[in-house]
Amino acid sequence: MPAGVRTLILHKIDGLAENPLAVHPQVRKLVDRPEYRLRVGDWRVLFALHHHVLIIEILRIGPRGGVYS
């Protein structure tokens, strides 16, 4: 992963962590799966949100084509 992309992804995750329950236009709940995805350009961050303790668990980061398998 290029350094610029890594920095941008970390910035987006930090923004999500500030208020995970707010509406984020690049976050979607995955269909028929318990995870969410954060879109960062052509990259996806799959994560689980544990509402009872407000923890964001990053499950996988990868290019949009193969990150879901």
N, C-alpha and C positions, 0 to 999 in steps of 0.2 A: 504494500500500500504506500503510495507517495506521501511524503511528510506533510504536504499541504492538505491533503485529504484527511489524514490522521488528525491534524490540528482542528480542522473544521468539524469532524465527527465528535471529537472531545468537547468542542464548544457547544455543539447541539445537545449532547448528553448532559452537560452542565446546565444548560437552559431548561431542559426537561426535568432535571433533578430539583431545580428551584421550586417548581410547582407542578408535580406530576399529574394533578387532577385538573389543571387548567386545560382549556381547549388549545391544542397544538395542531395547526393545519397540516403538518407533515406526519402526523401520527394516526394510524388506523388500527383497529382491532382486526385480527386475521379471522377469516371465515372458517368456522368449524375447528378452530384451534384456540387454546387459551392465551396465546401470545399476542403482542402488539408489534407493529413495525414503525420505525422512524425512518423516513426517507431523507437521505442526504445526497443530492445529485443522483448519480448512478449507483450509489451504495445504499445498503439497507442495514439497519440495526434492529435485530429481533430482541425483544425483551419481555419479561414478565413483570407485572405490577402487582405487588402484594399490598392490597389496600389497607389491611388491618394494621400494618406497621409502616406504611409508606416507603417501601423499599423497591427500588428498580433493579431487577436482576438482568444484566446483559447476557443473553444466551448465545448470540452469534452476530458477527459483523462480516459482511462480504458484498461482492457485486450483486446487483439485483437478480441476475439470471439463476445463480446457483445457491443463493443463501437460504432458500426455502426448503431444500431437500434434506 
